[in-house]
Amino acid sequence: MPERTDWEAKARGILRAEMAKHNISYAQLVKKLAAIDVQEDERNLRNKVSRGKFTAAFMLQCMSAIGEREIRF
């Protein structure tokens, strides 16, 4: 299995930090994503975040669903 790049680790960390900051579980994020017409199941969401391999569009969808309007690098 290929190792995670620094960029993937950074993306994963940012998304997980925002989830923690807003006290949102994966199950809750699935529901919030569904509310903006993004269909994910909890298992796939966990895998995507764990790998850190997702598109910028998906990251923006998650941030929007969480209610975060600002991302700090």
N, C-alpha and C positions, 0 to 999 in steps of 0.2 A: 504494500500500500504506500503511495507517495506521501512524503512528509508534508505537513502543513507549512505553507510559506508564512513569512512574517506578516504579509498583508492580510492573509486569511485569518491569522491569529488576531490581528488588530480588529478586523471586521467582527469576528466572533466576540471579542472582548467588549467592543462598543455596544453591540446589540444586547449581550447578556447584562452589561452594566445598566443599560437603560431599563431593561426588564426589572432588575433588582431595585433600581431607584424608584420605579413606579409600582413596585410590589406586584408584578404581573407574572403569573405562572404561564407555562406553555399552553395549558388548557384554556386559560383566559385569553391568551394572545390568539389562539385559533378562533375563538368567538369574535374577538375584535376585528380580526382580518376578514371573517365572513361578513361582518357588518359593512365592510367596504368592498364587498364582492371579490375577495381573494380567498379561494378555496384551498385549504391545507388541512391535513389531519395532524393530530398531535405527534404521532410517531415520525412522520416525514419532517415536521417542523423541528423536532429535537435533533434529527439527523443532520438537517441543513445547517442549523446553528452550530452543532458540535463540530462539523467539518469546516465551517467557516467558508464554504463554497456556495455563494449565492450572488445573484446579480445586484447591481446598485439599485435597480428598480425594486427588487424585493426588500432591500434594506430600507428604502424610502417608504414602502408600503407598511412595513413593520413600525417604523418610527411614527408614521401618521396614525396608525391604529392605536399605538401606545399613547399618543397625544403629545409626543415630543416634537417640537418645532426647531430645535437647534441641536447640532451635533458638534461636539468639541473633539479635536484630534490631539 
